[in-house]
């Protein structure tokens, strides 16, 4: 086969891949639009109304035999990439400013790329190794964030139980939060300590809880902030709310564990499918180095290696999305 015919075959294969990918993206877009339309119809049937800016919700509650309307601040617009990155760093327990972390990561990536280029004399290999290092760093941060978030959720249940007993004993909410900050270890203890600190500086308790909750990525924190806001605006005893909230979070943790068990087979299949090409590549390189030599020595071979790496990363991302269950 001539080199021109090989180039034509590669162009045709790339065109087919782009066409299939475009069709898959179109199907995902249609499904997303259908889901959004269904959610809007569901919200309209529930009577959830939003103000002109779309940042608050008007809820109609039944309090003391009469209907009472209360306005609950919503999430508003989707948080920016910067806010989400700051949340991930905070959830991972890394007390480093986002700008400092990005500068350090960029400098480290540039240094690694330069060293790999000096060693391999190939920009493709240097870029691939640097990208792999960045993916490893991101995976480490995300895993650490998920582990600390799980710890936060477990501690939050104990903190809400302690708040329930404190409120039943006659303590005000702020005193109950201060007791939690003194008796529960971080990260939950630090969360309630920040609430007490902002309230001591003159910030309203409801606003202080909302401000601190925005810096955390755990959904339980948002539920806690919304529950406190609704209870304080509609009136009533806060102790039963804390008790029911602890039960809800405990049931959600049980459901999350069940979901992890049900998706364990999918996760195992994902790691096998991702590791099989790498293991096969290493095995062929060890058994017959001459057979794999064109992949290192020719430009087309390096391009194929880069395409294989990008395809593996794309497959890993797709399988992660398929194994994620939102509930």
C-alpha positions as CSV (number, residue, x, y, z in Angstrom):
1,X,0.0,0.0,0.0
2,X,1.4,3.4,-1.0
3,X,1.8,6.3,1.3
4,X,-0.8,8.3,-0.6
5,X,-3.4,5.6,-0.3
6,X,-2.6,5.3,3.4
7,X,-3.2,9.0,3.9
8,X,-6.5,8.8,2.0
9,X,-7.6,5.9,4.2
10,X,-6.7,7.8,7.4
11,X,-8.7,10.8,6.2
12,X,-11.7,8.7,5.4
13,X,-11.5,7.0,8.8
14,X,-11.2,10.4,10.5
15,X,-14.2,11.7,8.6
16,X,-16.3,8.6,9.5
17,X,-15.3,9.1,13.2
18,X,-16.3,12.8,13.1
19,X,-19.6,11.9,11.5
20,X,-20.4,9.2,14.1
21,X,-19.3,11.6,16.9
22,X,-21.5,14.4,15.5
23,X,-24.5,12.1,15.3
24,X,-24.0,10.9,18.9
25,X,-23.7,14.6,20.0
26,X,-26.9,15.4,18.2
27,X,-28.7,12.6,20.0
28,X,-27.4,13.8,23.4
29,X,-28.5,17.3,22.6
30,X,-32.0,16.1,21.7
31,X,-32.3,14.1,24.8
32,X,-31.1,17.0,26.9
33,X,-33.6,19.4,25.4
34,X,-36.4,16.8,26.0
35,X,-35.3,16.5,29.6
36,X,-35.2,20.3,30.1
37,X,-38.7,20.6,28.7
38,X,-40.0,17.8,31.0
39,X,-38.4,19.5,34.0
40,X,-40.1,22.8,33.1
41,X,-43.5,21.2,32.8
42,X,-43.0,19.4,36.1
43,X,-42.0,22.7,37.8
44,X,-45.1,24.4,36.3
45,X,-47.4,21.7,37.7
46,X,-45.9,22.1,41.1
47,X,-46.5,25.8,41.0
48,X,-42.8,26.8,41.5
49,X,-42.5,30.4,40.5
50,X,-39.3,32.4,40.0
51,X,-38.8,36.1,40.1
52,X,-37.6,38.2,37.1
53,X,-33.9,37.5,37.8
54,X,-34.5,33.8,38.3
55,X,-32.5,33.8,41.6
56,X,-35.3,33.2,44.1
57,X,-38.3,30.9,44.5
58,X,-41.7,31.6,46.0
59,X,-42.9,28.7,48.0
60,X,-46.5,28.5,49.4
61,X,-46.5,26.9,52.8
62,X,-49.2,26.0,55.3
63,X,-48.5,27.5,58.7
64,X,-50.8,27.8,61.7
65,X,-53.9,27.0,59.7
66,X,-53.3,29.5,57.0
67,X,-51.3,29.7,53.8
68,X,-48.0,31.6,54.0
69,X,-45.8,32.5,51.1
70,X,-42.1,32.6,51.7
71,X,-39.3,33.6,49.3
72,X,-36.3,31.3,49.3
73,X,-33.0,32.3,47.6
74,X,-32.1,29.9,44.9
75,X,-28.8,29.0,43.3
76,X,-29.3,31.5,40.5
77,X,-27.0,31.0,37.6
78,X,-24.7,28.1,37.2
79,X,-21.4,28.8,39.0
80,X,-18.4,29.7,36.9
81,X,-15.4,27.5,36.3
82,X,-13.4,29.6,38.8
83,X,-16.0,29.1,41.5
84,X,-16.2,25.3,40.8
85,X,-12.4,25.0,40.9
86,X,-12.3,26.9,44.2
87,X,-14.9,24.6,45.6
88,X,-12.9,21.5,44.6
89,X,-9.7,22.9,46.2
90,X,-11.7,23.7,49.4
91,X,-13.3,20.3,49.4
92,X,-9.9,18.6,48.9
93,X,-8.6,20.4,52.0
94,X,-6.0,22.3,50.0
95,X,-5.6,25.8,51.6
96,X,-4.0,27.3,48.6
97,X,-5.4,30.3,46.6
98,X,-6.7,29.3,43.1
99,X,-4.3,31.7,41.3
100,X,-1.3,30.2,43.2
101,X,-2.4,26.7,42.4
102,X,-2.8,27.4,38.7
103,X,0.6,29.2,38.5
104,X,2.3,26.3,40.2
105,X,0.6,23.7,38.1
106,X,1.3,25.6,34.9
107,X,5.0,26.0,35.8
108,X,5.4,22.4,36.8
109,X,3.7,21.3,33.5
110,X,6.0,23.5,31.5
111,X,9.1,22.2,33.3
112,X,8.0,18.5,32.8
113,X,7.3,19.2,29.1
114,X,10.7,20.8,28.6
115,X,12.6,18.0,30.3
116,X,10.7,15.3,28.3
117,X,11.5,17.1,25.1
118,X,15.2,17.2,26.0
119,X,15.1,13.4,26.7
120,X,12.9,12.2,23.8
121,X,13.5,14.9,21.2
122,X,9.8,14.7,20.3
123,X,7.1,17.3,21.1
124,X,4.4,14.7,20.7
125,X,5.9,12.4,23.4
126,X,6.6,15.4,25.7
127,X,3.1,16.7,25.3
128,X,1.5,13.3,25.9
129,X,3.6,12.7,29.0
130,X,2.7,16.2,30.4
131,X,-1.0,15.7,29.7
132,X,-0.8,12.3,31.4
133,X,0.8,14.0,34.5
134,X,-1.9,16.7,34.5
135,X,-4.6,14.0,34.4
136,X,-3.0,12.2,37.3
137,X,-2.9,15.4,39.4
138,X,-6.5,16.1,38.6
139,X,-7.5,12.5,39.5
140,X,-5.7,12.8,42.8
141,X,-7.4,16.1,43.7
142,X,-10.8,14.8,42.7
143,X,-10.4,11.6,44.6
144,X,-9.2,13.5,47.7
145,X,-12.2,15.9,47.3
146,X,-14.6,13.0,47.1
147,X,-13.1,11.3,50.1
148,X,-13.3,14.4,52.2
149,X,-16.8,15.1,51.0
150,X,-17.9,11.6,52.1
151,X,-16.4,12.3,55.5
152,X,-18.1,15.6,55.6
153,X,-21.5,14.0,55.0
154,X,-20.9,11.4,57.7
155,X,-20.0,14.0,60.2
156,X,-22.9,16.2,59.2
157,X,-25.3,13.6,60.3
158,X,-23.7,13.5,63.7
159,X,-23.7,17.3,63.8
160,X,-27.4,17.5,63.0
161,X,-28.1,14.9,65.7
162,X,-26.1,17.0,68.2
163,X,-28.0,20.1,67.0
164,X,-31.3,18.4,67.6
165,X,-30.4,17.5,71.2
166,X,-29.1,21.0,71.8
167,X,-32.2,22.7,70.5
168,X,-34.4,20.3,72.5
169,X,-32.5,21.3,75.6
170,X,-33.4,25.0,75.0
171,X,-30.3,26.3,73.3
172,X,-30.7,28.9,70.5
173,X,-29.5,27.8,67.0
174,X,-26.3,29.8,67.2
175,X,-25.4,28.2,70.5
176,X,-26.1,24.8,69.0
177,X,-23.8,25.6,66.1
178,X,-21.1,26.7,68.4
179,X,-21.4,23.4,70.4
180,X,-21.0,21.5,67.1
181,X,-17.9,23.5,66.1
182,X,-16.3,22.7,69.5
183,X,-17.2,19.0,69.6
184,X,-17.0,17.8,66.0
185,X,-13.7,17.5,64.2
186,X,-13.0,19.2,60.9
187,X,-14.3,19.6,58.2
188,X,-17.8,19.8,59.7
189,X,-16.5,21.6,62.8
190,X,-14.7,24.1,60.7
191,X,-17.9,24.7,58.7
192,X,-20.0,25.6,61.7
193,X,-17.2,27.6,63.2
194,X,-17.2,29.8,60.0
195,X,-21.0,30.3,60.5
196,X,-20.5,31.4,64.1
197,X,-17.6,33.7,63.0
198,X,-19.7,35.4,60.3
199,X,-22.6,35.9,62.7
200,X,-20.3,37.4,65.3
201,X,-19.2,39.9,62.7
202,X,-22.8,41.1,62.3
203,X,-24.0,38.9,59.4
204,X,-27.5,37.5,59.6
205,X,-27.5,33.8,60.6
206,X,-29.5,32.8,57.5
207,X,-27.2,34.8,55.2
208,X,-24.1,33.5,57.0
209,X,-25.2,29.9,56.4
210,X,-25.9,30.6,52.8
211,X,-22.6,32.3,52.2
212,X,-20.6,29.4,53.8
213,X,-22.7,26.8,52.0
214,X,-21.9,28.3,48.6
215,X,-18.2,27.5,49.2
216,X,-18.9,23.7,49.6
217,X,-19.7,21.2,46.8
218,X,-21.7,18.8,49.0
219,X,-25.4,18.8,48.1
220,X,-26.3,18.2,51.8
221,X,-25.0,21.6,52.7
222,X,-27.4,23.2,50.2
223,X,-30.2,21.2,51.7
224,X,-29.2,22.3,55.1
225,X,-29.1,26.0,54.1
226,X,-32.5,25.8,52.4
227,X,-34.1,24.0,55.3
228,X,-32.9,26.5,57.8
229,X,-34.0,29.4,55.6
230,X,-37.5,28.0,55.1
231,X,-37.9,27.1,58.8
232,X,-36.8,30.5,60.0
233,X,-39.0,32.4,57.6
234,X,-42.1,30.2,58.1
235,X,-41.6,29.9,61.9
236,X,-41.8,26.9,64.2
237,X,-39.4,24.7,66.0
238,X,-36.1,24.1,64.3
239,X,-35.4,20.8,66.2
240,X,-37.8,18.6,64.2
241,X,-36.3,20.0,61.0
242,X,-32.8,19.1,62.0
243,X,-33.9,15.6,63.0
244,X,-35.8,15.0,59.7
245,X,-32.8,16.4,57.7
246,X,-30.5,14.0,59.5
247,X,-32.8,11.1,58.5
248,X,-32.9,12.3,54.9
249,X,-29.1,12.6,54.7
250,X,-28.6,9.2,56.3
251,X,-31.0,7.6,53.8
252,X,-29.2,9.3,50.9
253,X,-25.9,7.9,52.1
254,X,-27.4,4.4,52.2
255,X,-28.7,4.9,48.7
256,X,-25.3,6.2,47.5
257,X,-23.6,3.1,48.9
258,X,-26.2,0.9,47.1
259,X,-25.6,2.7,43.9
260,X,-21.8,2.1,44.2
261,X,-22.4,-1.6,44.7
262,X,-24.7,-1.7,41.6
263,X,-22.2,0.1,39.5
264,X,-19.1,-1.8,40.7
265,X,-19.3,-4.2,37.7
266,X,-19.4,-1.2,35.3
267,X,-16.4,0.3,37.0
268,X,-14.5,-2.9,36.8
269,X,-15.3,-3.2,33.1
270,X,-14.1,0.3,32.6
271,X,-10.7,-0.3,34.2
272,X,-10.3,-3.6,32.2
273,X,-11.1,-1.9,28.9
274,X,-8.8,1.0,29.7
275,X,-5.9,-1.2,30.8
276,X,-6.2,-3.8,28.1
277,X,-4.7,-1.5,25.2
278,X,-1.9,-0.4,27.5
279,X,-1.0,-3.9,28.6
280,X,-1.2,-5.2,25.0
281,X,1.1,-2.3,23.8
282,X,3.7,-3.1,26.5
283,X,3.5,-6.8,25.8
284,X,4.0,-6.4,22.0
285,X,6.9,-3.9,22.6
286,X,8.6,-6.5,24.8
287,X,8.0,-9.5,22.6
288,X,8.7,-8.0,19.2
289,X,10.3,-4.5,19.4
290,X,10.9,-4.3,15.7
291,X,7.1,-4.7,15.0
292,X,6.4,-1.6,17.2
293,X,9.4,0.4,16.1
294,X,7.6,2.3,13.3
295,X,5.3,3.8,15.9
296,X,8.3,5.6,17.5
297,X,10.5,6.3,14.5
298,X,8.0,7.7,11.9
299,X,5.8,10.8,12.1
300,X,2.7,8.8,11.1
301,X,3.4,6.3,13.9
302,X,3.7,9.1,16.5
303,X,0.4,10.6,15.2
304,X,-1.3,7.2,15.6
305,X,0.0,6.9,19.2
306,X,-1.4,10.4,20.0
307,X,-4.7,9.5,18.4
308,X,-4.8,6.2,20.4
309,X,-4.1,8.1,23.6
310,X,-6.8,10.7,22.9
311,X,-9.3,7.9,22.0
312,X,-8.5,6.2,25.3
313,X,-9.1,9.4,27.3
314,X,-12.4,10.0,25.4
315,X,-13.5,6.4,26.1
316,X,-12.6,6.9,29.8
317,X,-14.7,10.1,30.0
318,X,-17.7,8.4,28.2
319,X,-17.6,5.4,30.5
320,X,-17.4,7.7,33.6
321,X,-20.5,9.5,32.4
322,X,-22.3,6.2,31.8
323,X,-21.4,4.9,35.2
324,X,-22.7,8.1,37.0
325,X,-26.2,7.9,38.4
326,X,-27.9,11.1,39.4
327,X,-30.5,10.8,42.1
